[in-house]
Amino acid sequence: MVTIAVKTILLLGSLLACALCSVAAAESTEVTEAQLKQQPKYPDDFYDRPYAERVTWLQQQLAQASDAARRYQLGSSLGFQHFSAYANEPLRQACAQTPPQAFDLDYRFICTSANGLDYDSNMRDLMVLYDDAIAAANIDLATQVLSGMAWKQSEHGDIASAFRSYGVALSLANQASPEALNDVMLNTAALYVMHGDQRYIEKGVQLQKEAIERLEQLVQQKSDAMDLDYVSQIIGLTQHNVGVAYALHLSDYQQALDWFGKVKPEHTEVWRSALVFSALSAAELGQKDKAADFVAKATPAAKSSEINSDYLDCYLQLVQMKTEHSGKLKLCQQFDAQAPLEVRLDIYKRLAAMSEPEWRLLGLEKLHGLFISRLESQLKQSSSQAASHTELNRLELESDLKTELLETELSLKKAEQEKRQSQTLLTMATMLILVLVILAVAIQLGQKRKLARQYKLLSVRDGLTGLHNRRYFEQNIERELSFVRRCQQQGRPTTLAFFLFDIDFFKKINDLYGHQSGDEVLIEFSKRITTVIRDTDLLIRWGGEEFLLVARTEQASDPHQMAERIRQVICQQPFVVAAQQQLDVSCTIGVSVYPCVEAGQQKLDWGNLVQLADAALYLGKQKQRNCWICVDSIADSARIADVLQQGLETSAQQQQISLTSQFELTTASERA
């Protein structure tokens, strides 16, 4: 019946994160992030290969690997491949063979999603993962974890807690990526539709329409970093869900037809469902010919590859009975084992409303069985839960539901006494309980696809150059500073150099040759830089034509040598842009070194170090360009503001800082 929404990526697992980490400690050597970054890269065509070939390659490499870090790299990659292919059992095996390390939040997340522990354990593990994601400033992952928790809570019947979780997720999503915000909004809309009265159903529909508008704007922007096929599928999925809300919750069948008409055949997971519900809507409007046409198209259409939707066959029979008085009752008896509770409830309600005694009696019998076996106990359990503080009066809804189901039971007893004779149809069915678990399964479907793509670093990569962006830098720089501090405490001569550089006269390139040529220069510029640095160095596109490099160094001369290598690799060969135009390009580099103060003094944070590198860059631009200047040390870190305000050259003349450059800088000691 019922919809397909956006699948919350989480089968929501649990204890696995902690349990697996303890297993890892017992069975394997601890692996660090630094060790993982030093591992060999995969072949260039690896991600273009089919799933089976990627898995085979990883398994072959894993069989040959002996180094713990390499085995972890390959084993966790194997887990991600199974996760992307929705292969849960192989994913569980991969997580058991390669338990996630505590720092590896993304891998912990997918391992947790594949586990199937009890509800309370799931909640505990997800809260641990959420806390770790917040501590790591990984807002996208924290949002996804909360969204998954909320959906699990709604499935468990705790709607109040679900909406509280969604409330926190929405506040976080405002700081996260547009994709994360969109997912949370769609999930919240789904709960409005499933558990709300007409006012909240309409609000849920409005949220879905707004999500469609945002997605269509993303498609129009045609970003290179965006998976257009994925966005198109989510648009089709959401259009389908709006149609279902109109058809099954608001009884506005014309609006339903209009929205189902927006779904396209390439939206394969919801195409057949859209045709079936279009037929149902046309039949309710008395448009028999149109309903028959939809039935003819839906019958041969491919079924969803992600979920069991045999219940759609029963809906087709209901449409045919309504329009042609011919249908196979058997198809409405065979889907019980797989169909969710809410789907069965809606279909049995429609069966009980049929004029044919055999169909009606089947519906009444099934409703009675559902009430005795499932709904009565759930109502007693859920009646003790508080109403959601985020706009939904659950207690009132449950009271109405219980009253209507009791009326259904009395009607069934009367039907049995009259021995299948015609009787008064149910006057008050179950108030549109159509709490569609297809909607639920579909909410989980879209998010699972979303996560597989989301871990392709879209949120921490620059779309033009492919380099990491400021967000990635801010997530990782404290780790680098902590590493250097530990080395200093252990007596190891390790420092951290900050290189801030940009392209000289870049505005002229854009003005003379166009922005397309400017983009080509930026891409080639970033490629050249990567040839003279290490894989463990952090290379960031800082903004516009400005780049930031953070590299670990040991000798005092290392930052100077690295700066010179960068300068030379840029200027030694012309840049070739559109129409084979050759351009002479150079860059100016400002450098600062951490720690650049004596032990025991006030420590500089990374913001101060970037400011010092920026001031050195500015001085280089003033002097001659195509050069580098390095701030080697500062006499008193407490006076950093004075140094930045009066300029580096003046500060060097007053012996407040020590500078090194390619050209002579006059200092106070030299003039004396």
Helices and strands as residue ranges (DSSP letters): H 16-27, H 33-37, G 46-48, H 51-64, H 68-84, H 88-97, H 105-114, H 119-135, H 139-156, H 159-173, H 178-195, H 198-221, H 228-244, I 245-249, H 253-260, H 268-284, H 288-298, H 311-324, G 329-332, H 341-352, H 357-370, I 371-375, H 376-382, H 394-417, H 437-454, G 458-460, H 470-489, E 495-503, H 506-513, H 515-530, E 538-543, E 546-553, H 558-571, E 575-576, G 578-580, E 582-583, E 587-594, H 606-623, E 628-634, G 637-639, H 640-646, H 648-653, E 657-661, H 668-671
